[in-house]
Amino acid sequence: MRIIRFIVLLLILIGAINWGLWGAFQYDVIQDLFGSDQSTWAKIAYIIVGLAGIYGISFLFSKGTCGYGSCCEKENKE
């Protein structure tokens, strides 16, 4: 589960960086990588990043990101 959370966080960061670059310079990383923002691969990339963002909402309601309920609880038990 930690690997999935890591991948999701990585995709969220990619999306955030892409939005920041778009806002500052009108530069779209996905469009540059796939040649067009209308290509099938670009659309798939946008969908995957969007789904990662939706899944990332659950991080707001979790007790910790280490997978043990709370990182502090695990450290206190050892």
Long-range contacts (C-beta under 8 A, 24 or more apart in sequence): 1-67, 2-66, 2-67, 5-59, 5-65, 5-67, 7-52, 8-52, 8-55, 8-56, 9-56, 9-59, 11-48, 11-49, 11-52, 11-53, 12-49, 12-52, 12-53, 12-56, 14-49, 15-49, 15-50, 15-52, 15-53, 18-49
